[in-house]
Amino acid sequence: MRIASRSYIDSLSYGLALASNNLQKLSIQLTSGKRLTRPSDNPLDAANIIRSHAELDAVVNQQQTIEAGLRMALAADGALGDIGDALRQVKTLVLRANTTTADEKGRVAIANEIRVLANRIRDAANKQVSSRYLFAGYLDRTVPFVEGPGGEIEYQGDSNEQRISVAPGRTAPASMPGDYVLNFLNDDGERAVPEIDKDVFSLLEETAQCIEQGNLGQLADLGDQIETLRDHAVQCRAMLGVYVQRLEGAGNAAKDQELQTRKLLSEVADVDIAQAVLELKSLELTYQAALLTVGELARLPILFEVAYR
């Protein structure tokens, strides 16, 4: 039996091709920054990368949902601030009408100012963010406060809080229903402030009419009711502040989760650049040496012959 130099050269050529493939693979890794160039490189790591990408997409979407809810809650906070300020100004006007000797023209002017403030409250209560009404409950595509056939303001939303998903299986409120804020009858026929049997708009219109007609004897009681509803609006704003804190906390937790997920994904998918550069330099030197060796061998007619008897 004879082992020819051709067999030896073929073996060297196979090793050279393998080294070339490794060199190409490492070059691609450095160019892309990714450790796996195709799933077959490491099926287990490829599955982990796919799962980590899915987790990252989910947490990023969750974060976007929380941010949208936070924008809603902050806008609702501003609207409640406007409502509280308007009711405070109404109380000031009631005191002015009840303590001065205003003539009929002056009383009409005060009544009209109250109606202007009522419209301001209505505008704040109909505020929307991203085409969603803040105080309409689940019916957030419906204008919550509209003028009815008789000129009275009607509530068209429902009695549910708008809630935002902050984690799998967990939600947090981002606003509150308008019937609760402005003392309309809710779905159960109850009012948020049970000792006052009127909503804000009805109370303000009754107050304006009493001032116009000079029925000043009722103003003290009406002023007290307005003050009570203003206190209720302030309490609603305080509750909304708690909602904002919850959403901010959930947002921070989602950001931390995103950072951890990106870190885990990087550990599995990304190349250690410094180490890869060193490996590439070493592999290039080895490959060049192999090329020289194969080139020298290819010029020899016979490397060796070994005979076995």
LOFI-571035 format. One record per residue (C-alpha): y, x, z; residue number from 0. Coordinates in Angstrom, 3 decimals, always signed. Example, Ala and Ser with C-alpha at 12.3 -4.5 7.8 and 13.67 -1.06 7.14 Angstrom:
LOFI-571035
<north:-4.500, east:+12.300, up:+7.800, k:0> $
<north:-1.060, east:+13.670, up:+7.140, k:1> $
end
This chain:
LOFI-571035
<north:+0.000, east:+0.000, up:+0.000, k:0> $
<north:+3.505, east:+1.285, up:-0.877, k:1> $
<north:+6.871, east:+0.240, up:+0.633, k:2> $
<north:+9.514, east:+0.900, up:-2.071, k:3> $
<north:+13.176, east:+1.641, up:-1.539, k:4> $
<north:+13.979, east:-1.624, up:-3.358, k:5> $
<north:+12.587, east:-3.643, up:-0.430, k:6> $
<north:+14.704, east:-1.651, up:+1.983, k:7> $
<north:+17.842, east:-2.167, up:-0.100, k:8> $
<north:+17.144, east:-5.917, up:-0.309, k:9> $
<north:+16.961, east:-6.034, up:+3.473, k:10> $
<north:+20.269, east:-4.198, up:+3.732, k:11> $
<north:+21.834, east:-6.537, up:+1.189, k:12> $
<north:+20.752, east:-9.564, up:+3.224, k:13> $
<north:+22.314, east:-8.095, up:+6.341, k:14> $
<north:+25.467, east:-7.327, up:+4.367, k:15> $
<north:+25.706, east:-10.920, up:+3.141, k:16> $
<north:+25.232, east:-12.182, up:+6.697, k:17> $
<north:+28.009, east:-9.894, up:+7.947, k:18> $
<north:+30.240, east:-11.133, up:+5.123, k:19> $
<north:+29.641, east:-14.734, up:+6.150, k:20> $
<north:+30.470, east:-13.902, up:+9.779, k:21> $
<north:+33.628, east:-12.140, up:+8.642, k:22> $
<north:+34.662, east:-15.148, up:+6.567, k:23> $
<north:+33.910, east:-17.551, up:+9.425, k:24> $
<north:+35.993, east:-15.520, up:+11.876, k:25> $
<north:+38.872, east:-15.308, up:+9.379, k:26> $
<north:+38.834, east:-19.105, up:+8.996, k:27> $
<north:+38.827, east:-19.536, up:+12.775, k:28> $
<north:+41.884, east:-17.307, up:+13.117, k:29> $
<north:+43.681, east:-19.122, up:+10.294, k:30> $
<north:+42.988, east:-22.605, up:+11.648, k:31> $
<north:+43.062, east:-21.728, up:+15.339, k:32> $
<north:+39.863, east:-23.756, up:+15.797, k:33> $
<north:+36.542, east:-22.364, up:+16.988, k:34> $
<north:+34.383, east:-24.729, up:+14.933, k:35> $
<north:+34.830, east:-24.731, up:+11.164, k:36> $
<north:+32.259, east:-27.493, up:+10.651, k:37> $
<north:+30.119, east:-29.676, up:+12.976, k:38> $
<north:+26.959, east:-27.717, up:+12.149, k:39> $
<north:+28.428, east:-24.618, up:+13.806, k:40> $
<north:+27.696, east:-26.180, up:+17.212, k:41> $
<north:+26.692, east:-29.871, up:+17.191, k:42> $
<north:+27.004, east:-30.213, up:+20.985, k:43> $
<north:+30.562, east:-28.826, up:+21.057, k:44> $
<north:+31.435, east:-30.918, up:+18.002, k:45> $
<north:+30.364, east:-34.065, up:+19.877, k:46> $
<north:+32.446, east:-33.019, up:+22.897, k:47> $
<north:+35.472, east:-32.450, up:+20.662, k:48> $
<north:+35.119, east:-35.900, up:+19.092, k:49> $
<north:+34.836, east:-37.483, up:+22.532, k:50> $
<north:+37.857, east:-35.547, up:+23.849, k:51> $
<north:+39.944, east:-36.597, up:+20.847, k:52> $
<north:+39.035, east:-40.241, up:+21.519, k:53> $
<north:+40.016, east:-39.862, up:+25.187, k:54> $
<north:+43.296, east:-38.195, up:+24.177, k:55> $
<north:+44.147, east:-40.998, up:+21.730, k:56> $
<north:+43.429, east:-43.580, up:+24.437, k:57> $
<north:+45.614, east:-41.900, up:+27.058, k:58> $
<north:+48.477, east:-41.393, up:+24.567, k:59> $
<north:+48.328, east:-45.086, up:+23.616, k:60> $
<north:+48.264, east:-45.999, up:+27.312, k:61> $
<north:+51.320, east:-43.850, up:+27.880, k:62> $
<north:+53.178, east:-45.566, up:+25.036, k:63> $
<north:+52.310, east:-48.974, up:+26.499, k:64> $
<north:+53.605, east:-47.945, up:+29.917, k:65> $
<north:+56.823, east:-46.585, up:+28.399, k:66> $
<north:+57.364, east:-49.908, up:+26.590, k:67> $
<north:+56.801, east:-51.771, up:+29.853, k:68> $
<north:+59.211, east:-49.468, up:+31.661, k:69> $
<north:+61.909, east:-50.127, up:+29.047, k:70> $
<north:+61.347, east:-53.829, up:+29.568, k:71> $
<north:+61.561, east:-53.565, up:+33.354, k:72> $
<north:+64.751, east:-51.484, up:+33.239, k:73> $
<north:+66.352, east:-53.951, up:+30.812, k:74> $
<north:+65.373, east:-56.839, up:+33.092, k:75> $
<north:+66.904, east:-54.963, up:+36.026, k:76> $
<north:+70.186, east:-54.686, up:+34.141, k:77> $
<north:+70.077, east:-58.387, up:+33.242, k:78> $
<north:+69.502, east:-59.366, up:+36.876, k:79> $
<north:+72.455, east:-57.207, up:+37.825, k:80> $
<north:+74.629, east:-59.161, up:+35.382, k:81> $
<north:+73.345, east:-62.466, up:+36.771, k:82> $
<north:+74.081, east:-61.424, up:+40.355, k:83> $
<north:+77.600, east:-60.227, up:+39.427, k:84> $
<north:+78.337, east:-63.493, up:+37.614, k:85> $
<north:+77.239, east:-65.584, up:+40.602, k:86> $
<north:+79.392, east:-63.462, up:+42.883, k:87> $
<north:+82.389, east:-64.140, up:+40.650, k:88> $
<north:+81.607, east:-67.874, up:+40.705, k:89> $
<north:+81.607, east:-67.819, up:+44.498, k:90> $
<north:+85.031, east:-66.126, up:+44.408, k:91> $
<north:+86.350, east:-68.847, up:+42.075, k:92> $
<north:+84.987, east:-71.578, up:+44.371, k:93> $
<north:+86.797, east:-70.022, up:+47.322, k:94> $
<north:+89.998, east:-69.847, up:+45.299, k:95> $
<north:+89.731, east:-73.480, up:+44.264, k:96> $
<north:+89.008, east:-74.552, up:+47.847, k:97> $
<north:+91.763, east:-72.595, up:+49.542, k:98> $
<north:+94.735, east:-72.955, up:+47.227, k:99> $
<north:+96.866, east:-75.871, up:+46.205, k:100> $
<north:+96.009, east:-75.589, up:+42.535, k:101> $
<north:+97.296, east:-78.346, up:+40.291, k:102> $
<north:+95.111, east:-80.127, up:+37.778, k:103> $
<north:+95.763, east:-77.523, up:+35.090, k:104> $
<north:+94.808, east:-74.710, up:+37.459, k:105> $
<north:+91.615, east:-76.502, up:+38.527, k:106> $
<north:+90.602, east:-77.009, up:+34.887, k:107> $
<north:+91.147, east:-73.298, up:+34.249, k:108> $
<north:+88.919, east:-72.381, up:+37.206, k:109> $
<north:+86.226, east:-74.824, up:+36.028, k:110> $
<north:+86.295, east:-73.311, up:+32.559, k:111> $
<north:+85.945, east:-69.818, up:+34.028, k:112> $
<north:+82.835, east:-70.999, up:+35.853, k:113> $
<north:+81.392, east:-72.347, up:+32.591, k:114> $
<north:+82.120, east:-69.010, up:+30.895, k:115> $
<north:+80.217, east:-67.255, up:+33.679, k:116> $
<north:+77.358, east:-69.747, up:+33.276, k:117> $
<north:+77.149, east:-68.768, up:+29.606, k:118> $
<north:+77.147, east:-65.130, up:+30.626, k:119> $
<north:+74.194, east:-65.811, up:+32.934, k:120> $
<north:+72.407, east:-67.596, up:+30.110, k:121> $
<north:+72.979, east:-64.650, up:+27.761, k:122> $
<north:+71.574, east:-62.243, up:+30.356, k:123> $
<north:+68.575, east:-64.511, up:+30.981, k:124> $
<north:+67.892, east:-64.668, up:+27.221, k:125> $
<north:+67.960, east:-60.891, up:+26.835, k:126> $
<north:+65.183, east:-59.371, up:+24.743, k:127> $
<north:+63.698, east:-55.927, up:+24.129, k:128> $
<north:+61.747, east:-55.190, up:+20.940, k:129> $
<north:+61.939, east:-58.900, up:+20.031, k:130> $
<north:+60.324, east:-59.902, up:+23.348, k:131> $
<north:+62.298, east:-62.117, up:+25.730, k:132> $
<north:+62.317, east:-60.648, up:+29.220, k:133> $
<north:+62.319, east:-63.867, up:+31.247, k:134> $
<north:+60.057, east:-66.174, up:+29.207, k:135> $
<north:+56.736, east:-65.317, up:+30.860, k:136> $
<north:+53.828, east:-65.143, up:+28.439, k:137> $
<north:+55.893, east:-67.053, up:+25.855, k:138> $
<north:+57.955, east:-63.949, up:+25.224, k:139> $
<north:+58.594, east:-64.798, up:+21.559, k:140> $
<north:+60.334, east:-68.036, up:+22.570, k:141> $
<north:+63.994, east:-68.270, up:+23.613, k:142> $
<north:+63.631, east:-69.176, up:+27.298, k:143> $
<north:+66.942, east:-70.966, up:+27.975, k:144> $
<north:+68.285, east:-73.438, up:+25.424, k:145> $
<north:+70.753, east:-76.286, up:+25.498, k:146> $
<north:+69.092, east:-79.698, up:+25.571, k:147> $
<north:+70.229, east:-82.934, up:+23.864, k:148> $
<north:+72.416, east:-83.880, up:+26.811, k:149> $
<north:+74.052, east:-80.455, up:+27.075, k:150> $
<north:+71.931, east:-79.370, up:+30.041, k:151> $
<north:+70.120, east:-76.031, up:+29.959, k:152> $
<north:+66.336, east:-76.265, up:+29.659, k:153> $
<north:+63.693, east:-73.626, up:+30.313, k:154> $
<north:+61.113, east:-73.167, up:+27.543, k:155> $
<north:+59.075, east:-70.290, up:+28.953, k:156> $
<north:+56.160, east:-70.470, up:+31.387, k:157> $
<north:+55.694, east:-69.390, up:+35.004, k:158> $
<north:+53.746, east:-66.165, up:+34.406, k:159> $
<north:+54.867, east:-62.599, up:+34.975, k:160> $
<north:+54.768, east:-60.325, up:+31.955, k:161> $
<north:+52.230, east:-57.625, up:+32.829, k:162> $
<north:+51.530, east:-54.231, up:+31.266, k:163> $
<north:+48.217, east:-52.377, up:+31.118, k:164> $
<north:+48.692, east:-49.171, up:+33.139, k:165> $
<north:+45.051, east:-48.041, up:+33.313, k:166> $
<north:+41.653, east:-49.351, up:+32.177, k:167> $
<north:+41.148, east:-52.626, up:+34.028, k:168> $
<north:+44.494, east:-52.454, up:+35.847, k:169> $
<north:+47.863, east:-54.055, up:+35.030, k:170> $
<north:+51.325, east:-54.069, up:+36.606, k:171> $
<north:+54.206, east:-56.568, up:+36.235, k:172> $
<north:+57.186, east:-55.543, up:+34.101, k:173> $
<north:+59.366, east:-58.654, up:+34.463, k:174> $
<north:+59.364, east:-62.090, up:+36.047, k:175> $
<north:+59.539, east:-65.643, up:+34.695, k:176> $
<north:+62.950, east:-67.218, up:+34.203, k:177> $
<north:+62.082, east:-70.386, up:+36.098, k:178> $
<north:+61.583, east:-68.245, up:+39.213, k:179> $
<north:+64.768, east:-66.242, up:+38.716, k:180> $
<north:+67.073, east:-69.223, up:+38.086, k:181> $
<north:+65.327, east:-71.793, up:+40.319, k:182> $
<north:+63.896, east:-74.103, up:+37.668, k:183> $
<north:+60.807, east:-76.145, up:+38.453, k:184> $
<north:+57.721, east:-74.036, up:+37.757, k:185> $
<north:+54.414, east:-75.147, up:+36.259, k:186> $
<north:+53.395, east:-76.529, up:+39.666, k:187> $
<north:+56.610, east:-78.532, up:+40.062, k:188> $
<north:+58.038, east:-76.171, up:+42.704, k:189> $
<north:+61.223, east:-74.121, up:+42.929, k:190> $
<north:+61.605, east:-70.503, up:+44.033, k:191> $
<north:+64.320, east:-71.591, up:+46.509, k:192> $
<north:+62.938, east:-74.930, up:+47.759, k:193> $
<north:+65.979, east:-75.834, up:+49.898, k:194> $
<north:+68.065, east:-76.100, up:+46.720, k:195> $
<north:+66.860, east:-78.821, up:+44.360, k:196> $
<north:+68.868, east:-77.620, up:+41.345, k:197> $
<north:+68.630, east:-74.774, up:+38.906, k:198> $
<north:+71.515, east:-72.315, up:+38.582, k:199> $
<north:+73.035, east:-73.933, up:+35.495, k:200> $
<north:+72.978, east:-77.461, up:+36.935, k:201> $
<north:+74.557, east:-76.199, up:+40.134, k:202> $
<north:+77.326, east:-74.363, up:+38.298, k:203> $
<north:+78.125, east:-77.371, up:+36.095, k:204> $
<north:+78.247, east:-79.648, up:+39.139, k:205> $
<north:+80.596, east:-77.181, up:+40.807, k:206> $
<north:+82.846, east:-77.022, up:+37.732, k:207> $
<north:+83.045, east:-80.828, up:+37.554, k:208> $
<north:+83.904, east:-81.138, up:+41.252, k:209> $
<north:+86.764, east:-78.664, up:+40.804, k:210> $
<north:+88.039, east:-80.461, up:+37.684, k:211> $
<north:+87.969, east:-83.830, up:+39.415, k:212> $
<north:+89.526, east:-82.520, up:+42.604, k:213> $
<north:+86.474, east:-83.360, up:+44.783, k:214> $
<north:+87.119, east:-80.308, up:+46.912, k:215> $
<north:+85.261, east:-81.665, up:+49.944, k:216> $
<north:+81.941, east:-80.748, up:+48.342, k:217> $
<north:+82.920, east:-77.207, up:+47.424, k:218> $
<north:+81.963, east:-75.611, up:+50.731, k:219> $
<north:+78.373, east:-76.825, up:+50.444, k:220> $
<north:+78.202, east:-75.971, up:+46.734, k:221> $
<north:+79.575, east:-72.493, up:+47.455, k:222> $
<north:+76.872, east:-71.945, up:+50.076, k:223> $
<north:+74.194, east:-72.970, up:+47.565, k:224> $
<north:+75.622, east:-70.603, up:+44.971, k:225> $
<north:+75.576, east:-67.798, up:+47.523, k:226> $
<north:+71.929, east:-68.585, up:+48.332, k:227> $
<north:+70.948, east:-68.411, up:+44.669, k:228> $
<north:+72.874, east:-65.164, up:+44.337, k:229> $
<north:+70.895, east:-63.729, up:+47.265, k:230> $
<north:+67.739, east:-64.859, up:+45.498, k:231> $
<north:+68.821, east:-63.001, up:+42.312, k:232> $
<north:+69.427, east:-59.873, up:+44.400, k:233> $
<north:+65.932, east:-60.216, up:+45.907, k:234> $
<north:+64.476, east:-60.593, up:+42.411, k:235> $
<north:+66.196, east:-57.378, up:+41.397, k:236> $
<north:+64.758, east:-55.614, up:+44.436, k:237> $
<north:+61.277, east:-56.817, up:+43.447, k:238> $
<north:+61.876, east:-55.533, up:+39.937, k:239> $
<north:+62.814, east:-52.159, up:+41.399, k:240> $
<north:+59.323, east:-52.004, up:+42.907, k:241> $
<north:+57.867, east:-52.849, up:+39.482, k:242> $
<north:+59.865, east:-49.976, up:+37.944, k:243> $
<north:+58.522, east:-47.542, up:+40.555, k:244> $
<north:+54.943, east:-48.635, up:+39.856, k:245> $
<north:+55.390, east:-48.173, up:+36.133, k:246> $
<north:+57.014, east:-44.771, up:+36.607, k:247> $
<north:+54.105, east:-43.705, up:+38.815, k:248> $
<north:+51.589, east:-44.951, up:+36.245, k:249> $
<north:+53.495, east:-43.129, up:+33.502, k:250> $
<north:+53.413, east:-39.857, up:+35.451, k:251> $
<north:+49.673, east:-40.283, up:+36.062, k:252> $
<north:+49.116, east:-40.893, up:+32.343, k:253> $
<north:+51.082, east:-37.739, up:+31.490, k:254> $
<north:+48.980, east:-35.689, up:+33.919, k:255> $
<north:+45.824, east:-37.138, up:+32.389, k:256> $
<north:+47.080, east:-36.248, up:+28.914, k:257> $
<north:+47.699, east:-32.626, up:+29.971, k:258> $
<north:+44.213, east:-32.345, up:+31.485, k:259> $
<north:+42.596, east:-33.856, up:+28.394, k:260> $
<north:+44.489, east:-31.496, up:+26.095, k:261> $
<north:+43.442, east:-28.548, up:+28.267, k:262> $
<north:+39.771, east:-29.526, up:+28.132, k:263> $
<north:+40.004, east:-30.096, up:+24.376, k:264> $
<north:+41.614, east:-26.695, up:+23.895, k:265> $
<north:+38.863, east:-24.982, up:+25.892, k:266> $
<north:+36.209, east:-26.482, up:+23.624, k:267> $
<north:+37.957, east:-26.452, up:+20.252, k:268> $
<north:+40.536, east:-23.657, up:+20.181, k:269> $
<north:+39.946, east:-19.991, up:+19.453, k:270> $
<north:+40.875, east:-17.252, up:+21.917, k:271> $
<north:+43.232, east:-15.489, up:+19.487, k:272> $
<north:+43.296, east:-12.100, up:+21.233, k:273> $
<north:+39.521, east:-11.910, up:+21.506, k:274> $
<north:+39.033, east:-13.154, up:+17.945, k:275> $
<north:+41.382, east:-10.469, up:+16.556, k:276> $
<north:+39.399, east:-7.736, up:+18.324, k:277> $
<north:+36.131, east:-9.175, up:+17.013, k:278> $
<north:+37.582, east:-9.367, up:+13.507, k:279> $
<north:+38.673, east:-5.701, up:+13.558, k:280> $
<north:+35.264, east:-4.616, up:+14.839, k:281> $
<north:+33.460, east:-6.720, up:+12.254, k:282> $
<north:+35.651, east:-5.377, up:+9.444, k:283> $
<north:+34.803, east:-1.754, up:+10.384, k:284> $
<north:+31.095, east:-2.573, up:+10.586, k:285> $
<north:+31.207, east:-4.387, up:+7.257, k:286> $
<north:+33.028, east:-1.529, up:+5.525, k:287> $
<north:+30.506, east:+0.969, up:+6.888, k:288> $
<north:+27.649, east:-1.208, up:+5.658, k:289> $
<north:+29.229, east:-1.414, up:+2.215, k:290> $
<north:+29.424, east:+2.387, up:+1.995, k:291> $
<north:+25.810, east:+2.753, up:+3.120, k:292> $
<north:+24.473, east:+0.246, up:+0.619, k:293> $
<north:+26.555, east:+1.860, up:-2.134, k:294> $
<north:+25.092, east:+5.294, up:-1.406, k:295> $
<north:+21.540, east:+3.950, up:-1.280, k:296> $
<north:+21.966, east:+2.096, up:-4.547, k:297> $
<north:+22.606, east:+5.433, up:-6.350, k:298> $
<north:+19.318, east:+7.013, up:-5.181, k:299> $
<north:+16.288, east:+6.470, up:-7.479, k:300> $
<north:+13.793, east:+6.384, up:-4.617, k:301> $
<north:+14.461, east:+6.503, up:-0.876, k:302> $
<north:+10.928, east:+6.996, up:+0.305, k:303> $
<north:+7.397, east:+6.070, up:-0.409, k:304> $
<north:+4.781, east:+5.712, up:+2.316, k:305> $
<north:+1.132, east:+5.353, up:+1.410, k:306> $
<north:-1.455, east:+3.813, up:+3.623, k:307> $
<north:-5.111, east:+4.429, up:+2.896, k:308> $
end
